[in-house]
Structures are given as structure tokens and as C-alpha cells.
């Protein structure tokens, strides 16, 4: 099967034929076979048709990992509409920006998740393009229920859905995932049906995912790891999906046994938390087979523990960006523990990866250079931002990642640094400029500088240096409290220091290396 020539709705149709009676989704009381999932796709598509959704319209989903998320996504993608996942950790202003920047017509969300009422959080946001909010679970005065929304499609025929689905092409944009950058404003990354399916057909092949596997999807659906390496990969292989809305180590251990989980990808912190859990030996984890991790430095000892103490037969690491459909390199089954822990694997088939110097010339193996990528996995560009697209993808089709890496003689890649000051908090990318832009709206803050500092559990966390306005009564505690109210929790600085002025270079730029040394007690 040529996966690059498929669309996501065609993928669901194929899965319904090939794995008809096999369990597709198990989420609490919701149990769907692949044939039933296909029926739910059509039902959702009818409701979107009734809502007037057209090819190319953007529809946002702001919800945790639940069955309805998947159904809504494949339903809207069946009409050529574009999925816009929204980070569940975002606050109203952050989500409002994504909705405005994408011109989203509909928002599918939830109320009551972890005590949050997402529709209410948008009450103060100007959303001129948003026509309706639909509550996938819970109740909200600002939205209609998912069941009520589905009922609106009662007058739409199966033939209408089939006709609309037939117009969707593999080259059409399937999703718009917003990723932050050094400018501070998130950018919408455009990727297509065909390229996403081809990338994760490769991922699932290298991971040896099968219809016999049962995949506990803990990684969030708003991220490529949970969406593309999660439920999309399952659709490709007929794997059973078990969405998990909240990370909870005890619940994961219980479910591994009760739900016979065999596949459990995640960032290194997931496995470290499980390994440190009291009475681990009392839980049945005998079905675990496959782990895929990355997004942070990994001790070699962790790979050995995952194999010896958690029982994973296969442990793989990978590297990717939102701009590369989520994948660039990946280890192979059979690679040594040292290779898996200290590298991010080698290029996936039919993708070129190089490390280059500042003049774009490839450096010698073993030397550090910027990682650039060319191939079918490279994004279609940033949404309505040709200037940033041109800065990222050069005239020869090479995508410049901004990451620094070293490639060995066998093509295995080690990520050593990040040109753009990005740091990773428990698997989530954190960009100082974005946090600094948010801090600029905090009353009393004149300037802020954010850096990443080491953290034993999360890998890295944010630290903020604050220069207050004259007469402002700011304390670290007040800044932290404000941040918790106004930004996703992984962005919230774990340390805040109030200072009189920043160290500046001759051009007036903040010398963050001096601040890093200060934070680490070196200055």
C-alpha cells in the first residue's frame, strides 16, 4: 500500500475493511470497533456539513485525550477541513491567540477537565471568526453538547459525506499545529494528509506496531507525539487505542495490568516516574513490549532499567519537530543501549539529514553543526507567514531546524544544543521569547529574561529574571502567582529573581550566558 497516496478518511475506511471487528478505541464506557469508528466518522462529518464547514476551513480542538477528540478530528478531516489542536495547558489568552491566528470557525472543547471550564476561559477573548463552540464532554453555557451537534447532521446523507470525502487529496493540509519560536508568537505549521500518513507508516514499521498491540496513549493529542505517533499510527496498523486524559503513575500501572497494555511511548520522565513508584513490583506489567522516547537527554542506565525492570522488549529513541511532521531520525530495533540512550537514531528512509556550518556547508562526521532536513516530512510552510517559511526552508528545500547536532560515521545523530535558546520541560518545548512576551503584560514588569535551568525530574525548567518598573512592588512570589494564572504550567518559571538591570552586550542585547552562569552559581 502506498501510504503517501492516502488521506486520513481513506485510512479510516481501509482500517474498517481490514480490521472490521477488531477493537479500535477503548475509553471508559466507549468501546468502538474499527467498523464502528468508520460509522462515527461519517456521523461526525454529517454534523460538520450541516454546520456549513467547507474545504480548507480551520476547526480547533481544545480537549484532553478522549475518544471524541479522535472522532471529531477524522470527521472534519473527511471534508477537507483543517484540524487545529490546542494545548490543554493553555490559558484563555494563549488559546485565544491560536483561535484568532488560525481563523478557526468552530471550537470543540470540554468543560470540567481538571476543574477548568475552557469555554468560560475564552469569555474575554475577541474571536471574530468563531461561529460556534461544541462541548465534547461536560456542560457549558457558551456551547452546545457534542450529542446535540451530532444530531444536527440527521438530514445529511451518506452519499453527501462520500462525495465530500472524495474531493480530499493527499496533498491537502490535514492539520495546523502551532509551535512557538524566537519571535515569541506561535506559528501554525501546515502538513498534509499524505506526508503525515507516510511518516507514521514508517514510524509504525520501525516500531513494529501491529493489530495485536494495545496502545495506552498518554502523550497529549494536541502534540505530534500523541496525535501522529499515537492514534494516527494506530489507524495505520489496526492497533487498539486507549486514550489517557491525565498522567497519573499509579493509574498507568493499574491500566497496564487491567487493559493488557503492550505499547507505552512517552518522554523519559514518564518512565523515570514509573520506575520510582512505590511497590512497583506489586503491579502486573508483564504485557509491556514497546517504548519509544526522546525529547530529552537519556541516561544509559534508564534504557537498561526500562528493559530489565519494566520488561520492555523494544526501546527506541527518536528526534523530530512539528515542522517535520514530528519525525526526522529514529533508532532501529536491535540498536545497543548506548546508541539508544546517547543518540536520536539515524534518518528515516528517504529523508536526508546533515549537520552544517554557518555557511551551510556540511561539517565532518563527529563535528557539531546545525541540523538541516530535506524530504517528504518537511512541512508545507507556516500558515499565512511566507517570511518565516522562507527563513526556515531554503531555496534547495533544506529545512533549518535551529538545533545543533553531531552525526557519527554510521549516521546516528546526537542533539547537543539549541540555537534558538529553546529548552525542554518534561517533553514540552519551551521558548524564552514566548514566556517573556507574556511577562511583558504583567503589571509592574519592565523587562524580563527567561532561561532554562537544569531540573532533576523535568530535565530543564524555566527561570525568570525580572527588572521591575520604578516604584513597582514585585516579589518572586507575586510573579510566580501571576504566571500560574496566565500561562501553561510547564512554562511557569520555577525560579524568579528580581534584579536592577540586565547584563547587556555592545548592541544592547541581554547576555543570557551571564544570567545562566549566575543561576548556576558560576558568577
Helices and strands as residue ranges (DSSP letters): G 3-5, H 8-18, E 23-27, E 30-33, H 34-50, E 58-62, H 67-77, E 82-85, H 92-102, E 106-113, E 116-117, H 118-121, E 132-137, E 144-145, H 146-151, G 152-155, H 158-166, E 173-179, E 187-192, H 193-206, E 214-217, H 224-226, I 227-232, H 233-237, E 240-243, H 249-258, H 268-275, G 280-282, E 290-294, H 300-308, E 314-319, G 322-324, E 329-330, H 337-342, E 346-347, E 351-356, E 368-375, E 381-382, H 386-392, E 399-407, E 413-418, E 423-425, E 428-430, H 432-439, E 445-455, E 459-468, H 476-486, E 495-498, H 512-519
